[in-house]
């Protein structure tokens, strides 16, 4: 009997259209391989603290409540993905992490011993200065995950 090429797939999501497309692709692969999926969302604490220092999101004393709201938002959105038609019949787990997204994704890939990471090729901040100077999260995960990484772009819309 031939071993399954992938038995465990990590799908990091930031709820952008590109990450949701990656989720659909991962579900198709999981169905083909009989794999389970771990859906991960990372709350970017460095961006949060920067926005807070600039006074753009909340007063510093509200940081704990703010993280709680972001965790709640993440759980609701992950549940929406897990309840979607694409996810039916696939064993799924979920996790909400805090830290630098690429670090937490790569760490989760190693700790959970996943066989494949499937992620959007760009996320919610695709045009940001961060990407121009430091590289995208997907590029950093490709270099650090320790397993194959499939990056998924948005499909091209027919004219």
N, C-alpha and C positions, 0 to 999 in steps of 0.2 A: 504494500500500500504506500502511496506517495504521501509524504508529509505535507501539511498545509503550508503554503508559502508565508502566510501571515495568520497568527492566531490571536494577536492583540494589537489594536490600532489606537493610537492617541490622536485625538482631534482637538487642537486648541481653537477656541472660538472667541471672537471679540464682537460678534453679532453684526458685523458688517456684511453686505451682500456677498463679498468674496469668501468670507469664512463660512457663511451658510451654504455656499456652493461647494466648498470643500467638505462640509458635513454630508451633503448629499452624495458626493463622490465616495467618501469613506463608507457610507452605508451600502452603496453598491458593491464596493470591494469586500466589505465584511460579509455580505450576503453570498458572494461568490466563493469566498474562502472559509466560511463558517467561523469567522473571527468575532471576538467581542470588541466593543468600542469603549474607550475612556474619553469622555468629553471634558475638557478643561477650560476654564476661564481664569485669566490672571488679572487681578486688580493691580494696575501699575502704580505702586506706592510712590515711586520717584516723581512721576508726573503729577500725582495728587499733591505731594508736598510742595512741589514747585508752584502749582496753581494756587495753593493755599498761601504760600509766602507772598505771592503777587496780589493776594486779596481777590482772586477771581472766582473762587468757589465758596469759601466759608471762612469764618473766623477760626483761628487755630484751636480754640476750645471745643469746636464742633467736629473735630477730625474723627473722633470715635464714632459719633452718630453718622457722619458722612460715610465711613467705611461700612457701617451696618447697612445703610441704604444701598450702597453699591453691591454688597453681598446679596441683599434681597433682590435687587434688580437682576443680578446674574443668575440667581436660582430660578427666578420666574422665566427668564429667557432660555435657560438651559432646559427647563421643563417643557417649554413650548417646542424646542427641537426634539426632545425625547418623545413627545406625543405626536410628532409629525408623521405623515404617511411614509416618508422615507425610512423612518426608524423602526417601523413595525416588524416584529419577529427577530430583532437583533438584540443580543444581550448587551446592555448599556450600563455604564457606571458614570458618575460625574464627580467633579472636584472643582472647588473654587480656591484659588491660590492667591497669595499676595507677594509682590516683589517686582523685579524687572522681568517683563514677559519672556524674553528669550532665555534667561537663566532658569526661570521656573519651568518652562516647557522642556528644556534640555534635561533638567534634573528629574522631572516627572518621567521622561522617556527612559532614563537610566534606572531610577528607583522601581518603576513599575515593570521594567524589563519588556517594554513593548517592541514589537517587530517592525513597526512602521509608524511614522508620523505623517498625517495628511493635514495640510493647512493651506489657508489662502495665501496667494503669492503677495498680496498686500492687504492692509487692514484699514481701519478707520482713519488713520493718520498718514495715508499714503503720500500726501504731498507735503509733508512737514519738513522742517529744517532738520529734525532728528534723522530722517531717512537720508537726506542729502549728505550729511556729514558723517553719520555713524553706520549706515547700512540698515536695511530693513530687518525686522524681527525674523522673517522667513530666512533671509540670508544667514543670519547669525545662528539660527537653529540648525540649518543645513551643516554648518561648520562644527557644531558642538553636541549634537544629539546622540551620536554614537550608534545610530541605526539609520536605515534609509528614510529619506524625507521626500514626500511627494508634494509639490507646491501646485496649487490649483488656481488658475486665473478665472475671472468672470467669463462666461461664454460670450462670444461675439454675437450681437443681435443682428439678425438679417435686416436688410434695408427694405 
